[in-house]
């Protein structure tokens, strides 16, 4: 993973408030040091989770979303991927 390349943004399309007929979209992006073919990531899904260590040393998983890879580009030795939230 390229340091500082990850981001998650969200926006409400249609107006600034959630109303009937509006869409709330979340986009996630990340750059990876990888030599794999970018077309292998077509229709791939990315699941993000945050792991928090709680009292007693155990870890609790906090889901952050499921994203569908929408675009992958190659820049030098990196894959830059943009993903949209899975609205299922």
Secondary structure, 3 states (H helix, E strand, C coil): CCCCCCEEEEEEECCCCCCCCCEEEEEEEEEEECCCCHHHHCCCEEEEEEEEECCCCCEEEEEEEEEEEEEEEEECCEEEEEEEECCC
